[in-house]
Amino acid sequence: MALLRATLYQLFLIITVIPYAIACILWAPLPLSWRYRLTIGWPRMGIWAAKVILGIRWQLKGAENLPDGPAILLSKHQSAWETMFLIAYMPRQLCFVYKRELHWVPFFGWGLALLRMIPINRSRGRDAFEQVVRVGQQRINDGRWPILFPEGTRTAPGHQGRYKLGGALLATRTNTPIIPVAHNAGECWPRKAFIKKPGLVTVSVGPLIYPDGLTADQVNEKVRTWIENEMRVLNPERYERS
């Protein structure tokens, strides 16, 4: 049954992404706010289908911490589920930082390219980060929230990757507060796993972390501490031996 559900869900994503990408191209002349609202309909469908087909339910904890103003969102990264959830359910437009080569991915990349996020050329080294700061500041000024995964790659439940400085540097350079986000999506949607497990995903939003008077290292440590402590609240059994 789990294999059948996983197969049906994968087919749902494949079948829906193609017409949705074509629709993205057709509504490209519309204002960005319209394009964004229409385009995030697909990840919303992905989260809905994950609930209906796979039995993956969700709850949001700490929604009162979401500000009505500029912010940078730094999140735990365990699966593809949170990339769909966050862009679909955060109250502001999100801007992912990603390698620009994704624009060449058929269908998915085409829709992504039309949302004016923060694509970078990683081969340019430090210049690539300066691009993140420059474009990130523009997006913040536009009322959008840049989103980064400080661990860089997906980590398994109960594990912690090295928290990179990119998000903290962006916060200190632009003087923008950080929204830390912890979640346990990996419990239901393991990394690189075709078969998913039914269950409840908790997405936990922490209090704002302000960069005023702090170094990027200090900000990064505050982010890491809050997220990793919250992970122990969400799934204490994963850390009993640590």
PAZAPA-4460 file (N, C-alpha, C; in steps of 0.05 Angstrom, whole numbers, plus 32768, in hexadecimal, padded with zeros to 4 digits):
% residues 242
    n_x    n_y    n_z   ca_x   ca_y   ca_z    c_x    c_y    c_z   seq   type   mol
   8011   7FE8   8000   8000   8000   8000   8011   8019   8000     1      M     A
   8027   8019   8010   8038   8031   8011   8045   8036   7FF5     2      A     A
   804C   8020   7FE7   8058   8023   7FCD   8043   802E   7FB9     3      L     A
   802B   8025   7FBB   8016   802F   7FAA   8010   804C   7FAE     4      L     A
   800F   8054   7FC8   800A   8070   7FCE   8021   8082   7FC4     5      R     A
   803A   8079   7FC8   8051   8088   7FBE   8050   808B   7FA0     6      A     A
   8049   8076   7F92   8047   8077   7F75   8032   808A   7F6C     7      T     A
   801B   8089   7F78   8005   809B   7F71   800C   80B8   7F76     8      L     A
   801A   80BD   7F8C   8022   80D8   7F92   8036   80E2   7F7E     9      Y     A
   804A   80D2   7F77   805E   80DA   7F63   8050   80E0   7F48    10      Q     A
   803E   80CF   7F40   802F   80D4   7F27   801F   80EE   7F29    11      L     A
   8014   80F3   7F40   8005   810D   7F43   8017   8124   7F3E    12      F     A
   802F   8124   7F4A   8041   813A   7F46   804A   813E   7F29    13      L     A
   8050   8127   7F1C   8059   8128   7F01   8043   8132   7EEE    14      I     A
   802B   8128   7EF2   8015   812F   7EE0   800D   814C   7EE3    15      I     A
   800E   8156   7EFC   8005   8172   7F01   801A   8187   7EFA    16      T     A
   8034   8180   7EFD   8048   8194   7EF9   804B   819D   7EDC    17      V     A
   8045   818C   7EC9   8048   8193   7EAD   8033   81A8   7EA5    18      I     A
   8019   81A3   7EA8   8006   81B9   7EA1   8009   81D2   7EB2    19      P     A
   8012   81CF   7ECB   8016   81E6   7EDC   802D   81F7   7ED2    20      Y     A
   8043   81EA   7EC9   8059   81F9   7EBE   8051   8208   7EA4    21      A     A
   8041   81FB   7E94   8038   8208   7E7C   8026   8220   7E83    22      I     A
   8016   821D   7E97   8005   8233   7EA1   8016   824A   7EAB    23      A     A
   802D   8243   7EB8   803F   8258   7EC3   8049   8269   7EAC    24      C     A
   804F   825C   7E96   8059   826B   7E7F   8043   827D   7E73    25      I     A
   802B   8273   7E73   8015   8282   7E67   800E   829B   7E78    26      L     A
   8011   8298   7E93   800A   82AF   7EA3   8023   82C0   7EAB    27      W     A
   8039   82BB   7E9C   8052   82CB   7EA1   804E   82E9   7E9E    28      A     A
   803D   82F3   7E8C   8039   8310   7E8A   802B   831D   7EA2    29      P     A
   801F   830D   7EB4   8011   8318   7ECA   8024   8323   7EDF    30      L     A
   801B   8335   7EF1   802C   8340   7F06   8037   8329   7F17    31      P     A
   804F   832E   7F23   805C   8319   7F33   804A   830F   7F49    32      L     A
   803C   8320   7F57   802B   8317   7F6D   8016   8303   7F64    33      S     A
   800B   8307   7F4C   7FF8   82F4   7F41   8006   82DA   7F39    34      W     A
   801D   82DD   7F2B   802B   82C5   7F23   8033   82B4   7F3B    35      R     A
   803C   82C1   7F50   8044   82B2   7F68   802D   82A3   7F74    36      Y     A
   8016   82B2   7F77   7FFF   82A5   7F83   7FF5   828E   7F73    37      R     A
   7FF5   8291   7F59   7FEC   827B   7F48   8000   8263   7F48    38      L     A
   801A   826A   7F47   802E   8255   7F45   8030   8244   7F5F    39      T     A
   802C   8250   7F76   802E   8240   7F8F   8016   822E   7F92    40      I     A
   8003   822F   7F7F   7FED   821C   7F7F   7FF7   8200   7F7C    41      G     A
   800E   81FC   7F6D   8018   81E1   7F69   8024   81D5   7F83    42      W     A
   8036   81E3   7F91   803F   81D8   7FAB   8028   81D4   7FBF    43      P     A
   8014   81E6   7FBE   7FFC   81E2   7FD0   7FEF   81C7   7FC9    44      R     A
   7FEC   81C2   7FAF   7FE1   81A8   7FA6   7FF2   8191   7FAF    45      M     A
   800D   8195   7FAE   801F   8180   7FB7   801C   8179   7FD4    46      G     A
   8018   818E   7FE5   8014   818A   8002   7FF9   817D   8007    47      I     A
   7FE4   8186   7FF8   7FC9   817A   7FFA   7FCA   815D   7FF2    48      W     A
   7FD7   8157   7FDC   7FD8   813B   7FD3   7FE8   8129   7FE6    49      A     A
   7FFD   8135   7FF2   800C   8125   8006   7FFA   811E   801E    50      A     A
   7FE8   812F   8024   7FD5   8129   803A   7FC1   8114   8032    51      K     A
   7FB5   8117   801A   7FA0   8106   8011   7FAA   80EB   8008    52      V     A
   7FC1   80EA   7FF9   7FCB   80D1   7FEE   7FDE   80C3   8002    53      I     A
   7FF0   80D3   800E   8004   80C7   801F   7FFE   80C7   803D    54      L     A
   7FEA   80D7   8045   7FE3   80D9   8061   7FF5   80EA   8071    55      G     A
   8003   80FD   8064   8015   810F   8072   8006   8129   8079    56      I     A
   7FFF   812B   8093   7FF1   8143   809D   8005   8157   80A8    57      R     A
   7FFC   816F   80AE   800F   8183   80B8   8001   8195   80CC    58      W     A
   8011   81A2   80DD   8008   81B6   80EF   801E   81CC   80F1    59      Q     A
   8015   81E5   80F5   8028   81FB   80F7   8029   8205   8114    60      L     A
   8040   8205   811F   8045   820E   813B   8054   8228   813A    61      K     A
   804C   823C   814B   805A   8255   814C   8054   8269   8136    62      G     A
   803C   8266   812A   8035   8278   8114   8034   8295   811E    63      A     A
   8030   8299   8138   8030   82B5   8142   804B   82C2   8140    64      E     A
   8060   82B3   813B   807B   82BE   8139   8081   82C9   811C    65      N     A
   806F   82C3   810A   8073   82CD   80EE   806E   82EB   80EE    66      L     A
   8082   82FB   80E5   807F   8318   80E6   806F   8323   80CF    67      P     A
   8065   833B   80D2   8059   834A   80BC   806D   835E   80B2    68      D     A
   8084   8354   80A9   8099   8366   80A0   80B0   8356   8095    69      G     A
   80C7   8363   8090   80DE   8356   8084   80E9   833F   8095    70      P     A
   80F2   832A   8087   80FD   8313   8096   810C   8301   8082    71      A     A
   811D   82F1   808D   812B   82DC   807E   8124   82C2   808C    72      I     A
   811B   82AE   807D   8113   8295   8089   8129   8280   8086    73      L     A
   8132   8275   809D   8146   8260   809D   813A   8247   80A9    74      L     A
   813A   8232   8099   812B   821A   80A1   813C   8201   80A2    75      S     A
   8134   81EF   80B3   813E   81D4   80B2   8137   81C7   8097    76      K     A
   8148   81B5   808D   8143   81A9   8073   8145   818B   8076    77      H     A
   812E   817D   8073   812E   8160   8074   8123   8152   805C    78      Q     A
   8112   8161   804C   8105   8154   8035   80FC   8168   8021    79      S     A
   80EE   815F   800D   80E2   8171   7FF9   80C8   817D   8003    80      A     A
   80BD   8170   8018   80A2   8178   8022   80A3   8195   802B    81      W     A
   80B7   819D   803B   80B7   81B8   8046   80BC   81CD   8030    82      E     A
   80C9   81C6   801A   80CD   81DA   8005   80B2   81E1   7FF9    83      T     A
   80A0   81CD   7FF7   8085   81D3   7FEC   8074   81E1   8001    84      M     A
   8076   81D8   801A   8065   81E3   802F   806B   8200   8034    85      F     A
   8084   8207   8038   808C   8222   803F   8084   8237   802A    86      L     A
   8089   8230   8011   8082   8243   7FFC   8063   8246   7FF9    87      I     A
   8055   8231   8000   8038   8231   7FFD   8029   823E   8014    88      A     A
   8035   823D   802C   8026   8245   8044   8031   825B   8054    89      Y     A
   8048   8266   804D   8052   827E   805B   8042   8297   8052    90      M     A
   803F   82AA   8063   802E   82C1   805D   803A   82D6   804A    91      P     A
   8054   82D3   8045   8061   82E5   8031   806D   82D4   801A    92      R     A
   8072   82E1   8004   807F   82D4   7FEE   809C   82CC   7FF7    93      Q     A
   80A3   82B3   7FF1   80BE   82AA   7FF8   80D0   82AA   7FDF    94      L     A
   80EA   82AE   7FE4   80FE   82AE   7FCF   8113   829A   7FD5    95      C     A
   8113   8283   7FC7   8128   826F   7FCC   8142   8278   7FC0    96      F     A
   8158   8272   7FCD   8173   8275   7FC1   817B   825A   7FB5    97      V     A
   8180   825A   7F9B   8185   8240   7F8E   8198   8245   7F76    98      Y     A
   81A4   8230   7F6D   81B6   8232   7F56   81A5   8237   7F3C    99      K     A
   81AE   8249   7F2C   819E   8252   7F15   819A   823C   7F01   100      R     A
   81AB   8227   7F02   81A8   8211   7EEF   818D   8203   7EF1   101      E     A
   817F   8207   7F08   8165   81FB   7F0B   8151   8206   7EF7   102      L     A
   8156   821D   7EEC   8144   8229   7ED9   8142   8218   7EC0   103      H     A
   8156   8207   7EBB   8156   81F6   7EA3   8147   81DB   7EA7   104      W     A
   813E   81D6   7EC0   812F   81BE   7EC5   8113   81C1   7EB8   105      V     A
   810C   81AF   7EA6   80F2   81B2   7E98   80DA   81B4   7EAB   106      P     A
   80C8   81C5   7EA5   80AF   81CA   7EB3   80B4   81D7   7ECE   107      F     A
   80C0   81C8   7EE2   80C4   81D4   7EFC   80D5   81ED   7EFB   108      F     A
   80EB   81EB   7EED   80FE   8201   7EEC   80F2   8219   7EDE   109      G     A
   80E1   8214   7ECA   80D5   822A   7EBB   80C3   823B   7ECD   110      W     A
   80B3   822D   7EDD   80A2   823C   7EF0   80B2   824B   7F05   111      G     A
   80C8   823E   7F0E   80D9   824A   7F22   80E6   8264   7F18   112      L     A
   80EE   8264   7EFE   80FC   827B   7EF3   80EA   8293   7EF1   113      A     A
   80D0   828F   7EF0   80BD   82A6   7EED   80B6   82B3   7F08   114      L     A
   80C0   82A8   7F1E   80B8   82B3   7F38   80CC   82C7   7F44   115      L     A
   80E1   82CD   7F35   80F4   82E2   7F3E   80FE   82DC   7F5A   116      R     A
   810B   82C6   7F5E   8116   82BF   7F78   8134   82C7   7F79   117      M     A
   8145   82B6   7F83   8162   82BE   7F86   8173   82A8   7F7A   118      I     A
   8174   82A6   7F5F   8186   8293   7F53   81A3   829C   7F54   119      P     A
   81B5   828A   7F57   81D2   8292   7F59   81E3   8280   7F47   120      I     A
   81F9   828B   7F40   820E   827C   7F31   8223   8273   7F45   121      N     A
   8222   825B   7F4E   8234   8251   7F63   8251   8251   7F5A   122      R     A
   8256   824F   7F40   8271   824E   7F37   8280   8268   7F3C   123      S     A
   8272   827E   7F43   827E   8298   7F47   8288   829B   7F64   124      R     A
   8286   8287   7F75   8291   8288   7F8F   8285   829E   7FA0   125      G     A
   8296   82AF   7FAB   828D   82C5   7FBD   827B   82D9   7FAF   126      R     A
   8280   82DC   7F95   826E   82EE   7F85   8251   82E4   7F86   127      D     A
   824E   82CA   7F88   8233   82BF   7F89   8225   82C7   7FA2   128      A     A
   8234   82C8   7FB9   8227   82D1   7FD1   8220   82EF   7FD0   129      F     A
   8232   82FE   7FC4   822C   831B   7FC1   8212   831F   7FB1   130      E     A
   820E   830D   7F9E   81F5   830E   7F8E   81DD   8308   7FA0   131      Q     A
   81E1   82F4   7FB2   81CB   82EE   7FC5   81C4   8306   7FD6   132      V     A
   81D8   8314   7FE0   81D3   832C   7FF0   81C5   8341   7FE0   133      V     A
   81D0   8346   7FC8   81C4   835C   7FB7   81A7   8356   7FAF   134      R     A
   81A3   833E   7FA5   8188   8337   7F9C   8176   8332   7FB4   135      V     A
   8181   8326   7FC9   8172   8322   7FE2   8167   833C   7FED   136      G     A
   8178   8350   7FEE   816F   836A   7FF8   8158   8375   7FE7   137      Q     A
   815A   8372   7FCD   8145   837B   7FBB   812B   836C   7FC1   138      Q     A
   812D   8352   7FC5   8114   8343   7FCB   8109   834B   7FE6   139      R     A
   811A   834F   7FFA   8110   8358   8014   8102   8373   8011   140      I     A
   810E   8385   8002   8102   839F   7FFE   80E7   839D   7FF0   141      N     A
   80E3   8388   7FE0   80CA   8383   7FD3   80B5   8376   7FE5   142      D     A
   80BD   8371   7FFE   80AA   8364   8011   80AA   8346   8011   143      G     A
   80BF   833A   8004   80C1   831D   8002   80D5   8312   8017   144      R     A
   80D3   82F9   801D   80E4   82EC   8031   80F7   82D9   8023   145      W     A
   8111   82DE   8023   8124   82CA   801A   8123   82B1   802C   146      P     A
   8127   829A   8021   8127   8281   8031   8140   8271   802A   147      I     A
   814E   8269   803F   8166   8258   803C   8165   8241   804F   148      L     A
   8172   822B   8047   8175   8214   8059   8192   8214   8062   149      F     A
   8198   821D   807A   81B4   8221   8083   81C5   8207   8082   150      P     A
   81B8   81F0   8085   81C8   81D7   8084   81D0   81D0   8067   151      E     A
   81C3   81DD   8054   81CB   81DA   8038   81BF   81C2   802A   152      G     A
   81BC   81AC   8038   81B2   8194   802D   819F   8187   8040   153      T     A
   818F   8174   8037   817C   8167   8048   818A   8155   805C   154      R     A
   8181   8156   8075   818D   8145   808B   8178   8132   8095   155      T     A
   8180   811B   809D   816D   8107   80A8   8164   810F   80C3   156      A     A
   814C   8106   80CB   8142   810C   80E6   8156   8103   80FB   157      P     A
   815A   8114   810F   816C   810E   8125   8189   8116   811F   158      G     A
   818E   8121   8107   81A9   8129   80FF   81AA   8147   80FB   159      H     A
   81C2   8152   80FC   81C6   816E   80F8   81DD   8172   80E5   160      Q     A
   81D9   8183   80D1   81EE   818A   80BE   81FD   81A3   80C8   161      G     A
   8212   81AA   80BB   8220   81C3   80C2   8210   81DB   80B8   162      R     A
   820B   81ED   80CA   81FC   8205   80C3   820E   8219   80B5   163      Y     A
   8208   821E   809C   8219   8230   808C   8211   824D   8092   164      K     A
   8223   825F   808C   8220   827B   8094   820F   828C   8081   165      L     A
   8208   8281   806A   81FB   8292   8056   81E3   82A1   805F   166      G     A
   81D0   8294   806C   81B8   82A1   8076   81BD   82B6   808B   167      G     A
   81D0   82AF   809D   81D7   82C2   80B2   81E5   82DB   80A7   168      A     A
   81F6   82D6   8093   8204   82ED   8086   81F0   82FF   8077   169      L     A
   81DD   82F3   806A   81C9   8302   805D   81B9   8313   8071   170      L     A
   81B3   8308   8088   81A5   8316   809D   81B5   832E   80A7   171      A     A
   81CF   8329   80AD   81DF   833F   80B8   81E5   8354   80A3   172      T     A
   81E9   834C   808A   81EF   8360   8075   81D6   8371   806E   173      R     A
   81BE   8366   8071   81A6   8375   806A   8197   837E   8083   174      T     A
   81A2   8377   809B   8195   837E   80B4   8177   8375   80B5   175      N     A
   8173   835C   80AF   8159   8351   80AD   8156   833A   80C1   176      T     A
   8140   8339   80D1   813D   8324   80E4   8138   8309   80D7   177      P     A
   813E   82F4   80E6   813B   82D8   80DC   8124   82CA   80E9   178      I     A
   8115   82BB   80D9   8100   82A9   80E3   810C   828D   80E2   179      I     A
   8112   8281   80FA   811C   8266   80FA   8105   8252   80F9   180      P     A
   8108   823D   80E9   80F3   8229   80E6   80FE   820D   80EA   181      V     A
   80F1   81FE   80FB   80F8   81E2   8100   80E0   81D2   80F7   182      A     A
   80E4   81B9   80EF   80CE   81A7   80E7   80D8   818B   80E7   183      H     A
   80C6   8178   80E6   80CE   815C   80E5   80C2   814D   80CD   184      N     A
   80C3   815B   80B6   80B8   814F   809D   80C6   8135   8096   185      A     A
   80E0   8133   809D   80EF   811B   8097   80E4   8102   80A4   186      G     A
   80D4   8105   80B8   80C8   80ED   80C5   80B4   80DF   80B2   187      E     A
   80A7   80EF   80A1   8093   80E5   808E   809E   80E2   8072   188      C     A
   80B0   80F5   806B   80BB   80F6   8050   80D9   80F4   8052   189      W     A
   80E4   80DC   8055   8101   80DA   8059   8110   80E3   8040   190      P     A
   8129   80EC   8044   813A   80F5   802E   813D   80E0   8019   191      R     A
   8138   80E7   8000   813C   80D6   7FE8   812B   80BD   7FE9   192      K     A
   8116   80BC   7FFA   8106   80A5   7FFC   80EE   80A7   7FEA   193      A     A
   80E9   8092   7FDA   80D1   8091   7FC9   80B8   808D   7FD9   194      F     A
   80BA   807A   7FEC   80A3   8074   7FFD   80A3   8087   8015   195      I     A
   808C   8094   8019   8088   80A6   8030   8077   8099   8045   196      K     A
   8077   80A5   805D   8068   809A   8073   8052   80AD   807C   197      K     A
   803A   80A3   8081   8025   80B4   808C   802D   80BE   80A8   198      P     A
   8023   80D6   80AF   8029   80E1   80C9   8024   80FE   80CA   199      G     A
   802B   810B   80E0   8027   8127   80E5   8041   8136   80E5   200      L     A
   8044   8149   80D3   805C   815A   80D2   8056   8174   80E1   201      V     A
   8068   817B   80F4   8065   8194   8102   807A   81A8   80F8   202      T     A
   8070   81BF   80EF   8082   81D4   80E6   8082   81E9   80FC   203      V     A
   8099   81EE   8108   809A   8200   811F   80AA   8219   8118   204      S     A
   809D   8230   811D   80A9   824A   8117   80B2   8257   8131   205      V     A
   80CC   825F   8132   80D7   826A   814A   80D5   8289   814B   206      G     A
   80DB   8294   8162   80DC   82B2   8164   80F1   82BE   8152   207      P     A
   80EC   82D6   814A   80FF   82E3   8138   811B   82E5   8145   208      L     A
   812F   82E2   8135   814B   82E5   813D   8156   82FE   812F   209      I     A
   815C   8313   813F   8165   832C   8134   8183   832D   8132   210      Y     A
   818E   8337   811C   81AB   8337   8118   81B9   8350   8124   211      P     A
   81AA   8362   812F   81B5   837B   8139   81CC   8377   814C   212      D     A
   81E3   8382   8145   81FB   8380   8157   8208   8365   8159   213      G     A
   8200   8352   8148   820B   8337   8149   821B   8332   8130   214      L     A
   822F   8320   8133   823D   8317   811B   822D   8301   810D   215      T     A
   8234   82FB   80F5   8226   82E5   80E6   8229   82CB   80F5   216      A     A
   8241   82C6   8101   8245   82AD   8110   8232   82AC   8128   217      D     A
   822E   82C2   8136   821C   82C2   814D   81FF   82BE   8145   218      Q     A
   81F8   82CB   812F   81DC   82C7   8125   81D8   82AA   811D   219      V     A
   81EC   829F   810F   81EA   8283   8106   81E7   8270   811D   220      N     A
   81F6   8276   8133   81F4   8264   814A   81D9   8266   8158   221      E     A
   81CD   827E   8158   81B2   8281   8163   819E   8271   8153   222      K     A
   81A1   8273   8139   818F   8264   8127   8192   8246   812C   223      V     A
   81AB   823C   812C   81B0   8220   8130   81A5   8216   814B   224      R     A
   81AA   8226   8160   81A2   821E   817B   8183   821C   817C   225      T     A
   8175   8230   8171   8158   822E   8173   814D   8217   8163   226      W     A
   8156   8214   814B   814B   81FE   813A   8151   81E3   8146   227      I     A
   816A   81DE   814E   8172   81C4   8158   8165   81BE   8173   228      E     A
   8161   81D2   8184   8152   81CE   819D   8135   81C7   8197   229      N     A
   812A   81D5   8183   810E   81CF   817D   810A   81B4   8170   230      E     A
   811E   81AA   8162   811D   818F   8157   811B   817B   816D   231      M     A
   8128   8180   8184   8127   816E   819A   810B   816F   81A8   232      R     A
   80FD   8185   81A5   80E2   8187   81AF   80CF   8178   819D   233      V     A
   80D3   817A   8183   80C1   816D   816F   80C4   814F   8170   234      L     A
   80DC   8145   8172   80E1   8128   8171   80F7   8121   8186   235      N     A
   80F1   8122   819F   8105   811D   81B4   8111   8101   81B2   236      P     A
   8101   80EE   81A8   810B   80D2   81A6   8123   80D0   8194   237      E     A
   8126   80E2   8181   813D   80E2   816E   8157   80EA   817C   238      R     A
   8155   80F7   8193   816D   8102   81A0   8172   80F7   81BC   239      Y     A
   8164   80E1   81C3   8167   80D6   81DE   8183   80CE   81E4   240      E     A
   8192   80C5   81CF   81AD   80BB   81D3   81C2   80D0   81CF   241      R     A
   81BA   80E8   81C6   81CE   80FD   81C0   81D4   810E   81D8   242      S     A
***
